[in-house]
């Protein structure tokens, strides 16, 4: 008999994990995210002024 383990994730948790893995695979993305987290809110552009 083979001894194996299993893990159960909610769909939201799984999707979040996949998104994290994807973003982590992009060169330089982790550094850009941390840089953004260190940016003071007053230095940020308001959402209503961002052109998507």
mmCIF file of the N, C-alpha and C atoms, coordinates in Angstrom:
data_MODEL
# 
_entry.id   MODEL 
# 
loop_
_atom_site.group_PDB 
_atom_site.id 
_atom_site.type_symbol 
_atom_site.label_atom_id 
_atom_site.label_alt_id 
_atom_site.label_comp_id 
_atom_site.label_asym_id 
_atom_site.label_entity_id 
_atom_site.label_seq_id 
_atom_site.pdbx_PDB_ins_code 
_atom_site.Cartn_x 
_atom_site.Cartn_y 
_atom_site.Cartn_z 
_atom_site.occupancy 
_atom_site.B_iso_or_equiv 
_atom_site.pdbx_formal_charge 
_atom_site.auth_seq_id 
_atom_site.auth_comp_id 
_atom_site.auth_asym_id 
_atom_site.auth_atom_id 
_atom_site.pdbx_PDB_model_num 
ATOM 1   N N  . UNK A 1 1  ? 0.836   -1.186 0.000   1.00 0.00 ? 1  UNK A N  1 
ATOM 2   C CA . UNK A 1 1  ? 0.000   0.000  0.000   1.00 0.00 ? 1  UNK A CA 1 
ATOM 3   C C  . UNK A 1 1  ? 0.882   1.251  0.000   1.00 0.00 ? 1  UNK A C  1 
ATOM 4   N N  . UNK A 1 2  ? 0.492   2.225  -0.794  1.00 0.00 ? 2  UNK A N  1 
ATOM 5   C CA . UNK A 1 2  ? 1.228   3.480  -0.879  1.00 0.00 ? 2  UNK A CA 1 
ATOM 6   C C  . UNK A 1 2  ? 0.632   4.463  0.119   1.00 0.00 ? 2  UNK A C  1 
ATOM 7   N N  . UNK A 1 3  ? 1.512   5.080  0.907   1.00 0.00 ? 3  UNK A N  1 
ATOM 8   C CA . UNK A 1 3  ? 1.071   6.065  1.892   1.00 0.00 ? 3  UNK A CA 1 
ATOM 9   C C  . UNK A 1 3  ? 1.125   7.450  1.251   1.00 0.00 ? 3  UNK A C  1 
ATOM 10  N N  . UNK A 1 4  ? -0.017  8.086  1.085   1.00 0.00 ? 4  UNK A N  1 
ATOM 11  C CA . UNK A 1 4  ? -0.074  9.412  0.469   1.00 0.00 ? 4  UNK A CA 1 
ATOM 12  C C  . UNK A 1 4  ? -0.880  10.355 1.349   1.00 0.00 ? 4  UNK A C  1 
ATOM 13  N N  . UNK A 1 5  ? -0.652  11.625 1.162   1.00 0.00 ? 5  UNK A N  1 
ATOM 14  C CA . UNK A 1 5  ? -1.399  12.654 1.873   1.00 0.00 ? 5  UNK A CA 1 
ATOM 15  C C  . UNK A 1 5  ? -2.233  13.445 0.882   1.00 0.00 ? 5  UNK A C  1 
ATOM 16  N N  . UNK A 1 6  ? -3.279  14.050 1.357   1.00 0.00 ? 6  UNK A N  1 
ATOM 17  C CA . UNK A 1 6  ? -4.121  14.888 0.509   1.00 0.00 ? 6  UNK A CA 1 
ATOM 18  C C  . UNK A 1 6  ? -4.362  16.224 1.185   1.00 0.00 ? 6  UNK A C  1 
ATOM 19  N N  . UNK A 1 7  ? -4.709  17.202 0.374   1.00 0.00 ? 7  UNK A N  1 
ATOM 20  C CA . UNK A 1 7  ? -5.000  18.544 0.877   1.00 0.00 ? 7  UNK A CA 1 
ATOM 21  C C  . UNK A 1 7  ? -6.287  19.015 0.228   1.00 0.00 ? 7  UNK A C  1 
ATOM 22  N N  . UNK A 1 8  ? -7.143  19.630 1.018   1.00 0.00 ? 8  UNK A N  1 
ATOM 23  C CA . UNK A 1 8  ? -8.388  20.186 0.492   1.00 0.00 ? 8  UNK A CA 1 
ATOM 24  C C  . UNK A 1 8  ? -8.321  21.703 0.645   1.00 0.00 ? 8  UNK A C  1 
ATOM 25  N N  . UNK A 1 9  ? -8.549  22.403 -0.463  1.00 0.00 ? 9  UNK A N  1 
ATOM 26  C CA . UNK A 1 9  ? -8.562  23.866 -0.496  1.00 0.00 ? 9  UNK A CA 1 
ATOM 27  C C  . UNK A 1 9  ? -9.922  24.327 -0.985  1.00 0.00 ? 9  UNK A C  1 
ATOM 28  N N  . UNK A 1 10 ? -10.335 25.486 -0.498  1.00 0.00 ? 10 UNK A N  1 
ATOM 29  C CA . UNK A 1 10 ? -11.517 26.100 -1.101  1.00 0.00 ? 10 UNK A CA 1 
ATOM 30  C C  . UNK A 1 10 ? -11.100 26.623 -2.473  1.00 0.00 ? 10 UNK A C  1 
ATOM 31  N N  . UNK A 1 11 ? -12.059 26.841 -3.351  1.00 0.00 ? 11 UNK A N  1 
ATOM 32  C CA . UNK A 1 11 ? -11.747 27.354 -4.684  1.00 0.00 ? 11 UNK A CA 1 
ATOM 33  C C  . UNK A 1 11 ? -11.069 28.720 -4.596  1.00 0.00 ? 11 UNK A C  1 
ATOM 34  N N  . UNK A 1 12 ? -11.541 29.580 -3.688  1.00 0.00 ? 12 UNK A N  1 
ATOM 35  C CA . UNK A 1 12 ? -10.935 30.906 -3.529  1.00 0.00 ? 12 UNK A CA 1 
ATOM 36  C C  . UNK A 1 12 ? -9.482  30.806 -3.070  1.00 0.00 ? 12 UNK A C  1 
ATOM 37  N N  . UNK A 1 13 ? -9.214  29.929 -2.102  1.00 0.00 ? 13 UNK A N  1 
ATOM 38  C CA . UNK A 1 13 ? -7.841  29.747 -1.633  1.00 0.00 ? 13 UNK A CA 1 
ATOM 39  C C  . UNK A 1 13 ? -6.952  29.204 -2.744  1.00 0.00 ? 13 UNK A C  1 
ATOM 40  N N  . UNK A 1 14 ? -7.455  28.241 -3.494  1.00 0.00 ? 14 UNK A N  1 
ATOM 41  C CA . UNK A 1 14 ? -6.694  27.665 -4.603  1.00 0.00 ? 14 UNK A CA 1 
ATOM 42  C C  . UNK A 1 14 ? -6.389  28.729 -5.655  1.00 0.00 ? 14 UNK A C  1 
ATOM 43  N N  . UNK A 1 15 ? -7.397  29.514 -6.025  1.00 0.00 ? 15 UNK A N  1 
ATOM 44  C CA . UNK A 1 15 ? -7.188  30.564 -7.025  1.00 0.00 ? 15 UNK A CA 1 
ATOM 45  C C  . UNK A 1 15 ? -6.185  31.606 -6.531  1.00 0.00 ? 15 UNK A C  1 
ATOM 46  N N  . UNK A 1 16 ? -6.250  31.934 -5.259  1.00 0.00 ? 16 UNK A N  1 
ATOM 47  C CA . UNK A 1 16 ? -5.285  32.873 -4.689  1.00 0.00 ? 16 UNK A CA 1 
ATOM 48  C C  . UNK A 1 16 ? -3.872  32.323 -4.728  1.00 0.00 ? 16 UNK A C  1 
ATOM 49  N N  . UNK A 1 17 ? -3.725  31.044 -4.432  1.00 0.00 ? 17 UNK A N  1 
ATOM 50  C CA . UNK A 1 17 ? -2.420  30.391 -4.499  1.00 0.00 ? 17 UNK A CA 1 
ATOM 51  C C  . UNK A 1 17 ? -1.883  30.393 -5.922  1.00 0.00 ? 17 UNK A C  1 
ATOM 52  N N  . UNK A 1 18 ? -2.735  30.082 -6.895  1.00 0.00 ? 18 UNK A N  1 
ATOM 53  C CA . UNK A 1 18 ? -2.309  30.069 -8.299  1.00 0.00 ? 18 UNK A CA 1 
ATOM 54  C C  . UNK A 1 18 ? -1.895  31.469 -8.761  1.00 0.00 ? 18 UNK A C  1 
ATOM 55  N N  . UNK A 1 19 ? -2.625  32.494 -8.332  1.00 0.00 ? 19 UNK A N  1 
ATOM 56  C CA . UNK A 1 19 ? -2.283  33.874 -8.686  1.00 0.00 ? 19 UNK A CA 1 
ATOM 57  C C  . UNK A 1 19 ? -0.934  34.262 -8.078  1.00 0.00 ? 19 UNK A C  1 
ATOM 58  N N  . UNK A 1 20 ? -0.711  33.862 -6.818  1.00 0.00 ? 20 UNK A N  1 
ATOM 59  C CA . UNK A 1 20 ? 0.567   34.139 -6.168  1.00 0.00 ? 20 UNK A CA 1 
ATOM 60  C C  . UNK A 1 20 ? 1.714   33.464 -6.900  1.00 0.00 ? 20 UNK A C  1 
ATOM 61  N N  . UNK A 1 21 ? 1.530   32.205 -7.276  1.00 0.00 ? 21 UNK A N  1 
ATOM 62  C CA . UNK A 1 21 ? 2.575   31.495 -8.018  1.00 0.00 ? 21 UNK A CA 1 
ATOM 63  C C  . UNK A 1 21 ? 2.836   32.154 -9.363  1.00 0.00 ? 21 UNK A C  1 
ATOM 64  N N  . UNK A 1 22 ? 1.780   32.578 -10.043 1.00 0.00 ? 22 UNK A N  1 
ATOM 65  C CA . UNK A 1 22 ? 1.939   33.249 -11.332 1.00 0.00 ? 22 UNK A CA 1 
ATOM 66  C C  . UNK A 1 22 ? 2.720   34.550 -11.172 1.00 0.00 ? 22 UNK A C  1 
ATOM 67  N N  . UNK A 1 23 ? 2.304   35.387 -10.223 1.00 0.00 ? 23 UNK A N  1 
ATOM 68  C CA . UNK A 1 23 ? 2.992   36.662 -10.022 1.00 0.00 ? 23 UNK A CA 1 
ATOM 69  C C  . UNK A 1 23 ? 4.444   36.452 -9.610  1.00 0.00 ? 23 UNK A C  1 
ATOM 70  N N  . UNK A 1 24 ? 4.701   35.424 -8.806  1.00 0.00 ? 24 UNK A N  1 
ATOM 71  C CA . UNK A 1 24 ? 6.067   35.122 -8.377  1.00 0.00 ? 24 UNK A CA 1 
ATOM 72  C C  . UNK A 1 24 ? 6.944   34.658 -9.527  1.00 0.00 ? 24 UNK A C  1 
ATOM 73  N N  . UNK A 1 25 ? 6.337   34.175 -10.597 1.00 0.00 ? 25 UNK A N  1 
ATOM 74  C CA . UNK A 1 25 ? 7.113   33.671 -11.734 1.00 0.00 ? 25 UNK A CA 1 
ATOM 75  C C  . UNK A 1 25 ? 7.560   34.788 -12.676 1.00 0.00 ? 25 UNK A C  1 
ATOM 76  N N  . UNK A 1 26 ? 7.025   35.986 -12.520 1.00 0.00 ? 26 UNK A N  1 
ATOM 77  C CA . UNK A 1 26 ? 7.373   37.112 -13.388 1.00 0.00 ? 26 UNK A CA 1 
ATOM 78  C C  . UNK A 1 26 ? 8.624   37.782 -12.820 1.00 0.00 ? 26 UNK A C  1 
ATOM 79  N N  . UNK A 1 27 ? 9.715   37.826 -13.605 1.00 0.00 ? 27 UNK A N  1 
ATOM 80  C CA . UNK A 1 27 ? 10.953  38.436 -13.107 1.00 0.00 ? 27 UNK A CA 1 
ATOM 81  C C  . UNK A 1 27 ? 10.731  39.880 -12.648 1.00 0.00 ? 27 UNK A C  1 
ATOM 82  N N  . UNK A 1 28 ? 11.193  40.187 -11.433 1.00 0.00 ? 28 UNK A N  1 
ATOM 83  C CA . UNK A 1 28 ? 11.101  41.539 -10.890 1.00 0.00 ? 28 UNK A CA 1 
ATOM 84  C C  . UNK A 1 28 ? 9.768   41.899 -10.264 1.00 0.00 ? 28 UNK A C  1 
ATOM 85  N N  . UNK A 1 29 ? 8.752   41.058 -10.421 1.00 0.00 ? 29 UNK A N  1 
ATOM 86  C CA . UNK A 1 29 ? 7.419   41.404 -9.913  1.00 0.00 ? 29 UNK A CA 1 
ATOM 87  C C  . UNK A 1 29 ? 7.397   41.489 -8.392  1.00 0.00 ? 29 UNK A C  1 
ATOM 88  N N  . UNK A 1 30 ? 8.047   40.556 -7.720  1.00 0.00 ? 30 UNK A N  1 
ATOM 89  C CA . UNK A 1 30 ? 8.045   40.561 -6.257  1.00 0.00 ? 30 UNK A CA 1 
ATOM 90  C C  . UNK A 1 30 ? 8.624   41.876 -5.727  1.00 0.00 ? 30 UNK A C  1 
ATOM 91  N N  . UNK A 1 31 ? 9.720   42.323 -6.317  1.00 0.00 ? 31 UNK A N  1 
ATOM 92  C CA . UNK A 1 31 ? 10.343  43.567 -5.886  1.00 0.00 ? 31 UNK A CA 1 
ATOM 93  C C  . UNK A 1 31 ? 9.419   44.761 -6.132  1.00 0.00 ? 31 UNK A C  1 
ATOM 94  N N  . UNK A 1 32 ? 8.720   44.764 -7.277  1.00 0.00 ? 32 UNK A N  1 
ATOM 95  C CA . UNK A 1 32 ? 7.801   45.865 -7.581  1.00 0.00 ? 32 UNK A CA 1 
ATOM 96  C C  . UNK A 1 32 ? 6.636   45.902 -6.592  1.00 0.00 ? 32 UNK A C  1 
ATOM 97  N N  . UNK A 1 33 ? 6.142   44.730 -6.212  1.00 0.00 ? 33 UNK A N  1 
ATOM 98  C CA . UNK A 1 33 ? 5.040   44.671 -5.243  1.00 0.00 ? 33 UNK A CA 1 
ATOM 99  C C  . UNK A 1 33 ? 5.502   45.222 -3.901  1.00 0.00 ? 33 UNK A C  1 
ATOM 100 N N  . UNK A 1 34 ? 6.682   44.794 -3.438  1.00 0.00 ? 34 UNK A N  1 
ATOM 101 C CA . UNK A 1 34 ? 7.185   45.291 -2.157  1.00 0.00 ? 34 UNK A CA 1 
ATOM 102 C C  . UNK A 1 34 ? 7.474   46.789 -2.218  1.00 0.00 ? 34 UNK A C  1 
ATOM 103 N N  . UNK A 1 35 ? 7.963   47.266 -3.355  1.00 0.00 ? 35 UNK A N  1 
ATOM 104 C CA . UNK A 1 35 ? 8.190   48.703 -3.532  1.00 0.00 ? 35 UNK A CA 1 
ATOM 105 C C  . UNK A 1 35 ? 6.866   49.458 -3.415  1.00 0.00 ? 35 UNK A C  1 
ATOM 106 N N  . UNK A 1 36 ? 5.828   48.935 -4.039  1.00 0.00 ? 36 UNK A N  1 
ATOM 107 C CA . UNK A 1 36 ? 4.513   49.560 -3.957  1.00 0.00 ? 36 UNK A CA 1 
ATOM 108 C C  . UNK A 1 36 ? 3.963   49.570 -2.543  1.00 0.00 ? 36 UNK A C  1 
ATOM 109 N N  . UNK A 1 37 ? 4.218   48.503 -1.801  1.00 0.00 ? 37 UNK A N  1 
ATOM 110 C CA . UNK A 1 37 ? 3.751   48.446 -0.412  1.00 0.00 ? 37 UNK A CA 1 
ATOM 111 C C  . UNK A 1 37 ? 4.445   49.485 0.462   1.00 0.00 ? 37 UNK A C  1 
ATOM 112 N N  . UNK A 1 38 ? 5.675   49.855 0.101   1.00 0.00 ? 38 UNK A N  1 
ATOM 113 C CA . UNK A 1 38 ? 6.426   50.848 0.875   1.00 0.00 ? 38 UNK A CA 1 
ATOM 114 C C  . UNK A 1 38 ? 6.108   52.287 0.452   1.00 0.00 ? 38 UNK A C  1 
ATOM 115 N N  . UNK A 1 39 ? 5.343   52.468 -0.612  1.00 0.00 ? 39 UNK A N  1 
ATOM 116 C CA . UNK A 1 39 ? 5.013   53.806 -1.102  1.00 0.00 ? 39 UNK A CA 1 
ATOM 117 C C  . UNK A 1 39 ? 3.946   54.442 -0.204  1.00 0.00 ? 39 UNK A C  1 
ATOM 118 N N  . UNK A 1 40 ? 4.227   55.628 0.334   1.00 0.00 ? 40 UNK A N  1 
ATOM 119 C CA . UNK A 1 40 ? 3.217   56.305 1.159   1.00 0.00 ? 40 UNK A CA 1 
ATOM 120 C C  . UNK A 1 40 ? 1.949   56.563 0.339   1.00 0.00 ? 40 UNK A C  1 
ATOM 121 N N  . UNK A 1 41 ? 0.805   56.433 0.977   1.00 0.00 ? 41 UNK A N  1 
ATOM 122 C CA . UNK A 1 41 ? -0.479  56.577 0.291   1.00 0.00 ? 41 UNK A CA 1 
ATOM 123 C C  . UNK A 1 41 ? -0.610  57.955 -0.354  1.00 0.00 ? 41 UNK A C  1 
ATOM 124 N N  . UNK A 1 42 ? -0.031  58.987 0.254   1.00 0.00 ? 42 UNK A N  1 
ATOM 125 C CA . UNK A 1 42 ? -0.134  60.328 -0.325  1.00 0.00 ? 42 UNK A CA 1 
ATOM 126 C C  . UNK A 1 42 ? 0.673   60.469 -1.620  1.00 0.00 ? 42 UNK A C  1 
ATOM 127 N N  . UNK A 1 43 ? 1.588   59.543 -1.879  1.00 0.00 ? 43 UNK A N  1 
ATOM 128 C CA . UNK A 1 43 ? 2.352   59.548 -3.134  1.00 0.00 ? 43 UNK A CA 1 
ATOM 129 C C  . UNK A 1 43 ? 1.669   58.743 -4.239  1.00 0.00 ? 43 UNK A C  1 
ATOM 130 N N  . UNK A 1 44 ? 0.543   58.134 -3.933  1.00 0.00 ? 44 UNK A N  1 
ATOM 131 C CA . UNK A 1 44 ? -0.165  57.296 -4.902  1.00 0.00 ? 44 UNK A CA 1 
ATOM 132 C C  . UNK A 1 44 ? -1.182  58.119 -5.698  1.00 0.00 ? 44 UNK A C  1 
ATOM 133 N N  . UNK A 1 45 ? -1.481  57.656 -6.893  1.00 0.00 ? 45 UNK A N  1 
ATOM 134 C CA . UNK A 1 45 ? -2.491  58.290 -7.742  1.00 0.00 ? 45 UNK A CA 1 
ATOM 135 C C  . UNK A 1 45 ? -3.860  57.758 -7.320  1.00 0.00 ? 45 UNK A C  1 
ATOM 136 N N  . UNK A 1 46 ? -4.846  58.643 -7.110  1.00 0.00 ? 46 UNK A N  1 
ATOM 137 C CA . UNK A 1 46 ? -6.186  58.168 -6.752  1.00 0.00 ? 46 UNK A CA 1 
ATOM 138 C C  . UNK A 1 46 ? -6.746  57.244 -7.845  1.00 0.00 ? 46 UNK A C  1 
ATOM 139 N N  . UNK A 1 47 ? -7.493  56.257 -7.419  1.00 0.00 ? 47 UNK A N  1 
ATOM 140 C CA . UNK A 1 47 ? -8.037  55.262 -8.352  1.00 0.00 ? 47 UNK A CA 1 
ATOM 141 C C  . UNK A 1 47 ? -8.850  55.900 -9.472  1.00 0.00 ? 47 UNK A C  1 
ATOM 142 N N  . UNK A 1 48 ? -9.602  56.953 -9.161  1.00 0.00 ? 48 UNK A N  1 
ATOM 143 C CA . UNK A 1 48 ? -10.448 57.571 -10.190 1.00 0.00 ? 48 UNK A CA 1 
ATOM 144 C C  . UNK A 1 48 ? -9.639  58.341 -11.240 1.00 0.00 ? 48 UNK A C  1 
ATOM 145 N N  . UNK A 1 49 ? -8.340  58.510 -11.013 1.00 0.00 ? 49 UNK A N  1 
ATOM 146 C CA . UNK A 1 49 ? -7.482  59.186 -11.994 1.00 0.00 ? 49 UNK A CA 1 
ATOM 147 C C  . UNK A 1 49 ? -6.631  58.204 -12.807 1.00 0.00 ? 49 UNK A C  1 
ATOM 148 N N  . UNK A 1 50 ? -6.742  56.926 -12.498 1.00 0.00 ? 50 UNK A N  1 
ATOM 149 C CA . UNK A 1 50 ? -5.981  55.902 -13.223 1.00 0.00 ? 50 UNK A CA 1 
ATOM 150 C C  . UNK A 1 50 ? -6.748  55.516 -14.476 1.00 0.00 ? 50 UNK A C  1 
ATOM 151 N N  . UNK A 1 51 ? -6.062  55.542 -15.615 1.00 0.00 ? 51 UNK A N  1 
ATOM 152 C CA . UNK A 1 51 ? -6.685  55.124 -16.870 1.00 0.00 ? 51 UNK A CA 1 
ATOM 153 C C  . UNK A 1 51 ? -6.357  53.660 -17.121 1.00 0.00 ? 51 UNK A C  1 
ATOM 154 N N  . UNK A 1 52 ? -7.374  52.822 -17.109 1.00 0.00 ? 52 UNK A N  1 
ATOM 155 C CA . UNK A 1 52 ? -7.189  51.392 -17.347 1.00 0.00 ? 52 UNK A CA 1 
ATOM 156 C C  . UNK A 1 52 ? -7.341  51.166 -18.802 1.00 0.00 ? 52 UNK A C  1 
# 
